[in-house]
Amino acid sequence: MATTTLDSLAVARELATALATDAAARDLERRFPHAELDLVKRSGLLALLVPRADGGLGGTPGDLIRTVGILAEGDPSVAQMTIVHHSGVELLNKIAPPAVRAPYFARIVAGELMLTNAYTEVGTRTIFDYKVRMSPAGDGGWRINGSKAYCTGSLGGEALYGLAVTDEATPQPLVFLIETAAPGVVVVDDWAGMGQRTTASGTIEFRDAYVPAERAISPAALGPSLDNFFGTMGQAMMSAHYTGIAKAALADAIAYVREKARPWPHSGVERASDDPYVLRRIGQMHALVESADALVERAIERIEAAQANLTLETRVAASLAVAAAKARSTEASLEVCERLFEVCSAGATVEKYNFDRHWRNARTLTLHDPVDYKSRLIGDWLLNGTPPPISSHTP
């Protein structure tokens, strides 16, 4: 159960150690981490963004972002599900009236609720186009019909937040809240991605599912205003997530070289850990991880500075710092996870180690949105003075 004095980073480290124990096996078997998620729910970490007035931790951006990165070192699938949950809590904080959000917050604080999502669809022109419809139910509520994809955490969440458009002459987008076990909500465990195999990022079908009027809310409060950090926090959490994967891959590479790798005959050394080229690669991998970690920390610093003193200048600085962290952490995670095999050699490709999961996870996650657009934002500011746009997919 959450308390307002929980040491979130210490708890996250303890959880990450427990998560890492069986993470490789779960990935091989595509086994959903039900027991592990229960540990996370009971730990109190899911209440990080719940306000202290509601019994939560009222955590800072740094608390949240660092915690995600630590969990990613243990099991990036569990870490990704917490990102989805925390985004849902922030959504409730931003757009839901107190009477609506309070019951959800109470369940989160009690360790009884993780939020999942039903946002994205397939087969539309872009990710911001929606076919799922909400029709008036006659009592002020709504009936939802259609199918959502990439519903990360769907097997472990007790309630979900989603987005659909009203079936009216002038369709309007609405965020809706519904229990995953509600009538007409069908969770389909069909996620078959090469990475993040145990996130249950599959399909949720809505078959005339009912949502009361008060749980269908306009997302207008998440518009492009300076005080909207929704996308910023999401991008920063993903940057920490990628960095956590890179840290785990580097740790596995170091352990394998020390314990199992053999020196190349032409190296003239007795141990692989003394091979000059292995030493060089490990040093390069470490530098990549450290640079990504440093940029995540700078992003945290600038987000917190902007929230403390919100101006166009501080908001732009926060956006640019998050964009840089996203770009560097993407590069670091992909390169470190691939270089692991160069320093460990062919023996490390044996399935029992499942080291390829690091790269598969990083590659799958880093395709969520094109990283080139983050670099473009930075370039457009430096060359043209154009402030980065504010949206759910930009910092």
C-alpha positions as CSV (number, residue, x, y, z in Angstrom):
1,M,0.0,0.0,0.0
2,A,1.3,3.5,-0.9
3,T,2.4,5.9,1.8
4,T,3.4,9.5,1.2
5,T,6.9,8.7,2.6
6,L,7.7,5.8,0.4
7,D,11.3,5.7,-0.9
8,S,10.3,5.1,-4.5
9,L,13.8,4.6,-5.9
10,A,14.8,2.1,-3.2
11,V,11.5,0.2,-3.8
12,A,12.1,0.2,-7.5
13,R,15.6,-1.2,-7.1
14,E,14.2,-4.0,-4.9
15,L,11.5,-4.8,-7.4
16,A,13.9,-4.7,-10.4
17,T,16.1,-7.3,-8.7
18,A,13.0,-9.6,-8.2
19,L,11.8,-8.9,-11.8
20,A,15.2,-9.8,-13.3
21,T,15.2,-13.2,-11.8
22,D,12.8,-14.8,-14.3
23,A,12.6,-12.1,-17.0
24,A,14.6,-14.1,-19.6
25,A,12.5,-17.2,-19.1
26,R,9.2,-15.3,-19.2
27,D,10.3,-13.8,-22.5
28,L,11.1,-17.1,-24.0
29,E,7.8,-18.6,-23.0
30,R,5.7,-15.4,-23.7
31,R,4.5,-15.8,-20.1
32,F,2.6,-12.8,-18.7
33,P,4.0,-11.6,-15.4
34,H,0.9,-11.8,-13.3
35,A,2.7,-12.4,-10.0
36,E,5.3,-9.8,-10.8
37,L,2.6,-7.2,-11.5
38,D,1.0,-8.0,-8.2
39,L,4.3,-7.2,-6.5
40,V,4.4,-3.8,-8.3
41,K,0.8,-3.1,-7.3
42,R,1.4,-3.8,-3.7
43,S,4.7,-1.9,-3.6
44,G,3.0,1.5,-3.8
45,L,4.9,2.7,-6.9
46,L,1.7,2.9,-8.9
47,A,0.6,5.7,-6.7
48,L,3.5,7.9,-7.6
49,L,1.4,10.4,-9.5
50,V,-1.6,10.2,-7.2
51,P,-1.8,13.5,-5.2
52,R,-0.9,13.4,-1.5
53,A,-4.4,14.7,-0.8
54,D,-5.7,11.5,-2.2
55,G,-3.3,9.3,-0.2
56,G,-0.8,8.9,-3.0
57,L,2.9,9.8,-3.2
58,G,2.6,13.1,-5.1
59,G,5.9,12.3,-6.7
60,T,8.1,14.6,-8.7
61,P,8.9,14.1,-12.4
62,G,12.4,12.8,-11.3
63,D,10.8,10.2,-9.0
64,L,8.7,8.9,-11.8
65,I,11.2,8.9,-14.7
66,R,14.0,7.4,-12.6
67,T,11.7,4.7,-11.3
68,V,10.7,3.6,-14.8
69,G,14.4,3.4,-15.8
70,I,15.2,1.2,-12.8
71,L,12.3,-1.2,-13.5
72,A,13.4,-1.5,-17.1
73,E,16.7,-2.9,-16.0
74,G,14.8,-5.7,-14.3
75,D,12.0,-6.3,-16.8
76,P,11.2,-3.8,-19.6
77,S,7.8,-5.3,-20.2
78,V,6.7,-4.6,-16.6
79,A,8.3,-1.1,-16.9
80,Q,6.3,-0.4,-20.0
81,M,3.1,-1.4,-18.4
82,T,3.8,1.1,-15.5
83,I,4.4,3.8,-18.1
84,V,0.9,3.1,-19.5
85,H,-0.5,3.2,-15.9
86,H,1.2,6.4,-14.9
87,S,0.1,8.1,-18.1
88,G,-3.5,7.1,-17.2
89,V,-3.1,8.6,-13.7
90,E,-1.8,11.8,-15.2
91,L,-4.8,11.8,-17.6
92,L,-7.1,11.5,-14.7
93,N,-5.3,14.3,-12.9
94,K,-5.6,16.6,-15.9
95,I,-9.1,16.0,-17.3
96,A,-11.2,14.1,-14.8
97,P,-13.3,15.8,-12.1
98,P,-12.5,14.9,-8.5
99,A,-15.6,12.7,-8.1
100,V,-14.6,10.6,-11.0
101,R,-11.0,10.2,-10.3
102,A,-11.2,9.7,-6.5
103,P,-12.5,6.0,-6.6
104,Y,-9.7,5.1,-9.0
105,F,-7.1,6.8,-6.9
106,A,-8.4,5.0,-3.8
107,R,-8.0,1.6,-5.5
108,I,-4.5,2.5,-6.8
109,V,-3.4,3.5,-3.3
110,A,-4.8,0.3,-1.9
111,G,-2.7,-1.7,-4.4
112,E,-5.8,-3.0,-6.1
113,L,-5.7,-1.3,-9.5
114,M,-3.4,-0.9,-12.5
115,L,-4.6,1.1,-15.4
116,T,-4.2,-0.1,-19.0
117,N,-5.2,1.6,-22.2
118,A,-7.2,1.3,-25.4
119,Y,-6.0,4.2,-27.5
120,T,-4.3,3.1,-30.7
121,E,-6.1,1.6,-33.7
122,V,-4.8,-0.2,-36.8
123,G,-6.0,0.4,-40.4
124,T,-6.4,4.2,-40.0
125,R,-4.5,6.8,-42.0
126,T,-2.4,7.9,-39.0
127,I,-2.3,7.0,-35.3
128,F,-4.4,10.1,-34.6
129,D,-7.3,8.8,-36.7
130,Y,-10.0,6.8,-35.0
131,K,-12.8,4.4,-36.2
132,V,-14.1,3.3,-32.8
133,R,-17.4,5.0,-32.1
134,M,-19.4,6.1,-29.1
135,S,-23.2,6.2,-29.6
136,P,-25.6,7.8,-27.2
137,A,-27.2,5.2,-24.9
138,G,-30.3,7.3,-24.2
139,D,-29.6,8.0,-20.5
140,G,-26.7,10.4,-21.1
141,G,-24.2,7.5,-21.3
142,W,-22.5,6.0,-24.3
143,R,-22.2,2.6,-26.1
144,I,-18.8,1.8,-27.5
145,N,-18.2,-0.4,-30.5
146,G,-14.9,-1.2,-32.3
147,S,-11.5,-2.6,-31.9
148,K,-8.3,-1.1,-30.4
149,A,-4.7,-2.4,-30.8
150,Y,-1.4,-2.2,-28.9
151,C,-3.3,-2.3,-25.6
152,T,-0.2,-2.7,-23.4
153,G,-1.0,-4.3,-20.0
154,S,-4.4,-5.5,-21.0
155,L,-4.1,-8.8,-19.1
156,G,-3.0,-7.1,-15.9
157,G,-5.1,-4.0,-15.7
158,E,-8.4,-3.8,-13.8
159,A,-9.5,-0.6,-15.6
160,L,-8.6,1.2,-18.8
161,Y,-8.7,4.6,-20.4
162,G,-9.4,4.9,-24.1
163,L,-10.3,7.3,-26.8
164,A,-13.1,7.2,-29.3
165,V,-15.2,9.6,-31.4
166,T,-18.8,10.2,-31.0
167,D,-21.3,9.0,-33.6
168,E,-22.8,12.4,-34.3
169,A,-23.1,14.8,-37.2
170,T,-20.0,16.5,-35.9
171,P,-17.9,13.7,-34.3
172,Q,-16.1,14.7,-31.1
173,P,-13.2,12.8,-29.4
174,L,-13.9,11.6,-25.9
175,V,-11.7,9.9,-23.3
176,F,-13.6,7.1,-21.6
177,L,-13.0,5.0,-18.5
178,I,-14.2,1.5,-18.1
179,E,-13.4,-1.7,-16.2
180,T,-11.6,-4.4,-18.3
181,A,-14.0,-7.0,-16.9
182,A,-17.1,-4.9,-17.9
183,P,-19.7,-6.5,-20.2
184,G,-18.8,-5.9,-23.8
185,V,-15.1,-5.5,-23.2
186,V,-13.2,-8.3,-24.7
187,V,-9.4,-8.6,-24.1
188,V,-7.7,-10.6,-26.8
189,D,-4.2,-11.8,-26.0
190,D,-2.9,-11.7,-29.6
191,W,0.3,-9.6,-29.2
192,A,2.9,-11.3,-31.5
193,G,5.7,-8.7,-31.6
194,M,9.3,-9.8,-31.7
195,G,10.0,-7.8,-28.6
196,Q,8.2,-6.8,-25.3
197,R,6.6,-10.2,-25.6
198,T,5.1,-10.3,-22.2
199,T,3.3,-6.9,-22.2
200,A,0.0,-8.3,-23.6
201,S,0.0,-5.4,-26.0
202,G,-2.8,-7.0,-28.0
203,T,-6.4,-6.2,-29.0
204,I,-9.4,-5.0,-27.0
205,E,-12.7,-5.2,-28.6
206,F,-15.7,-3.2,-27.6
207,R,-19.1,-4.8,-28.2
208,D,-21.8,-2.4,-27.2
209,A,-19.9,-1.7,-24.0
210,Y,-21.5,0.9,-21.7
211,V,-19.8,4.0,-20.3
212,P,-21.8,6.3,-18.0
213,A,-21.8,10.0,-18.9
214,E,-19.4,11.1,-16.2
215,R,-16.7,8.7,-17.4
216,A,-16.7,10.1,-20.9
217,I,-14.6,13.2,-20.8
218,S,-13.3,15.7,-23.3
219,P,-9.5,15.7,-23.8
220,A,-9.5,19.4,-24.5
221,A,-7.4,20.1,-21.4
222,L,-4.5,18.3,-23.1
223,G,-4.3,20.9,-25.8
224,P,-1.1,22.7,-26.9
225,S,-0.7,25.0,-23.9
226,L,2.6,25.6,-22.1
227,D,1.5,23.9,-18.9
228,N,0.7,20.6,-20.7
229,F,3.5,18.2,-19.8
230,F,1.6,15.0,-20.7
231,G,3.7,14.2,-23.9
232,T,6.9,15.5,-22.3
233,M,6.6,13.1,-19.4
234,G,5.7,10.2,-21.7
235,Q,8.7,10.9,-23.9
236,A,11.0,11.2,-20.8
237,M,9.8,8.0,-19.3
238,M,10.4,6.2,-22.6
239,S,13.9,7.6,-22.7
240,A,14.6,6.3,-19.2
241,H,13.1,3.0,-20.3
242,Y,15.5,2.7,-23.3
243,T,18.4,3.6,-21.1
244,G,17.4,0.9,-18.6
245,I,17.4,-1.7,-21.3
246,A,20.9,-0.6,-22.3
247,K,22.1,-0.9,-18.7
248,A,20.8,-4.4,-18.4
249,A,22.4,-5.4,-21.7
250,L,25.8,-3.9,-20.6
251,A,25.6,-5.7,-17.3
252,D,24.9,-9.1,-19.0
253,A,27.8,-8.4,-21.4
254,I,30.2,-7.7,-18.5
255,A,29.2,-10.7,-16.6
256,Y,29.4,-13.1,-19.6
257,V,32.9,-11.8,-20.6
258,R,34.2,-12.2,-17.0
259,E,32.7,-15.7,-16.5
260,K,32.3,-17.4,-19.8
261,A,34.0,-15.8,-22.8
262,R,37.3,-17.1,-24.1
263,P,40.1,-14.9,-25.4
264,W,40.8,-14.8,-29.1
265,P,44.0,-16.8,-29.9
266,H,45.7,-13.8,-31.6
267,S,45.1,-11.6,-28.6
268,G,48.0,-12.8,-26.6
269,V,46.1,-12.7,-23.4
270,E,44.8,-15.4,-21.0
271,R,41.4,-13.9,-20.3
272,A,38.7,-12.4,-22.6
273,S,38.5,-9.6,-20.0
274,D,42.1,-8.6,-21.0
275,D,41.5,-8.6,-24.8
276,P,42.2,-5.0,-25.9
277,Y,39.3,-5.0,-28.4
278,V,36.9,-6.3,-25.8
279,L,38.1,-3.6,-23.4
280,R,37.6,-1.0,-26.1
281,R,34.0,-2.1,-26.9
282,I,33.0,-2.4,-23.3
283,G,34.3,1.2,-22.8
284,Q,32.4,2.4,-25.8
285,M,29.2,0.7,-24.6
286,H,29.6,2.2,-21.1
287,A,30.1,5.7,-22.6
288,L,26.9,5.3,-24.6
289,V,24.9,4.3,-21.5
290,E,26.4,7.1,-19.4
291,S,25.6,9.7,-22.0
292,A,22.0,8.5,-22.4
293,D,21.7,8.5,-18.6
294,A,23.1,12.0,-18.3
295,L,20.7,13.3,-20.9
296,V,17.8,11.7,-19.0
297,E,19.0,13.4,-15.9
298,R,19.2,16.8,-17.6
299,A,15.7,16.3,-19.0
300,I,14.4,15.7,-15.5
301,E,16.2,18.9,-14.3
302,R,14.7,21.0,-17.0
303,I,11.2,19.5,-16.7
304,E,11.2,20.3,-13.0
305,A,12.6,23.8,-13.6
306,A,9.9,24.5,-16.2
307,Q,7.2,23.3,-13.9
308,A,8.6,25.5,-11.1
309,N,8.9,28.6,-13.3
310,L,6.8,28.2,-16.4
311,T,7.8,30.5,-19.3
312,L,8.2,29.9,-23.0
313,E,11.9,29.8,-22.5
314,T,11.8,27.1,-19.7
315,R,9.2,25.1,-21.6
316,V,11.3,25.0,-24.7
317,A,14.4,24.1,-22.7
318,A,12.5,21.1,-21.2
319,S,11.2,20.0,-24.6
320,L,14.7,20.2,-26.2
321,A,16.3,18.3,-23.3
322,V,13.7,15.5,-23.6
323,A,14.1,15.3,-27.3
324,A,17.9,15.0,-26.9
325,A,17.4,12.3,-24.3
326,K,15.0,10.4,-26.6
327,A,17.4,10.5,-29.5
328,R,20.5,9.5,-27.5
329,S,18.8,6.7,-25.5
330,T,17.4,5.3,-28.7
331,E,20.9,5.1,-30.2
332,A,22.4,3.8,-27.0
333,S,19.9,1.0,-26.5
334,L,20.1,-0.3,-30.0
335,E,23.9,-0.2,-30.2
336,V,24.7,-1.5,-26.8
337,C,22.2,-4.4,-27.2
338,E,23.8,-5.3,-30.6
339,R,27.5,-4.9,-29.4
340,L,26.8,-7.3,-26.6
341,F,27.3,-10.2,-29.0
342,E,30.6,-8.7,-30.3
343,V,32.2,-8.8,-26.9
344,C,30.7,-12.1,-25.8
345,S,31.2,-14.0,-29.1
346,A,29.1,-16.8,-30.6
347,G,28.5,-18.7,-27.4
348,A,26.3,-15.9,-26.2
349,T,23.8,-16.5,-28.9
350,V,22.6,-19.8,-27.3
351,E,18.9,-19.6,-26.6
352,K,19.2,-20.3,-22.9
353,Y,20.8,-16.9,-22.3
354,N,18.2,-15.1,-24.4
355,F,20.4,-12.1,-24.7
356,D,18.8,-11.2,-28.0
357,R,15.7,-10.1,-26.0
358,H,17.5,-6.9,-25.1
359,W,17.8,-5.8,-28.7
360,R,14.4,-7.1,-29.6
361,N,12.9,-5.1,-26.8
362,A,14.8,-2.0,-27.6
363,R,14.0,-2.2,-31.3
364,T,10.3,-2.8,-30.7
365,L,10.0,0.0,-28.2
366,T,12.0,2.6,-30.2
367,L,9.7,2.2,-33.1
368,H,6.8,3.8,-31.1
369,D,7.5,7.1,-32.8
370,P,10.3,8.0,-35.3
371,V,13.3,9.3,-33.4
372,D,14.3,11.4,-36.5
373,Y,11.4,13.7,-35.6
374,K,13.1,14.4,-32.2
375,S,16.3,15.5,-33.8
376,R,14.4,17.6,-36.3
377,L,12.7,19.4,-33.4
378,I,16.1,20.3,-32.0
379,G,17.4,21.4,-35.4
380,D,14.4,23.5,-36.2
381,W,14.9,25.4,-32.9
382,L,18.6,25.9,-33.4
383,L,18.4,27.0,-37.0
384,N,15.0,28.7,-37.2
385,G,14.0,29.4,-33.6
386,T,10.8,27.3,-34.0
387,P,9.5,26.1,-30.6
388,P,8.8,22.4,-30.4
389,P,5.1,21.6,-30.8
390,I,3.2,20.3,-27.7
391,S,1.3,17.1,-28.2
392,S,1.0,13.6,-26.9
393,H,3.8,12.4,-29.1
394,T,6.2,15.4,-28.8
395,P,8.2,16.6,-25.8
